[in-house]
């Protein structure tokens, strides 16, 4: 299988998307935000799922080119998440957590892509 690490992360992303969308308070709780942030957190969860499900599907079903493109889109999304949540979450601790998680997942996706690319060329 080509791009196995990238595809494994796509499966993890699909699972997380499903969990966040079906658990109404998950994202709000993860961001340590108050209960009155429930509606924006719910919208954010659906926005993430709307982005992450097609990207993960591309990674899993799009062959080598699709997996590579999906990984690059995923990394771009992680950078955007880090910047957006890092500047808009309701508290300093929530902003730090959001940046750490989004940037960390972006780095993980980048490393998976690099390893997969090197294995493919070997």
Secondary structure, 3 states (H helix, E strand, C coil): CCCHHHHHHHHHHHHHHHHHHHCCCHHHHHCCCCHHHHHHHHHHHHHHHHHHHHHHHHHHHCHHHHHHHHHHHHHHHHHHHHHHHHHHCCCHHHHHHHHHHHHHHHHHHHHHHHHHHHHHHC
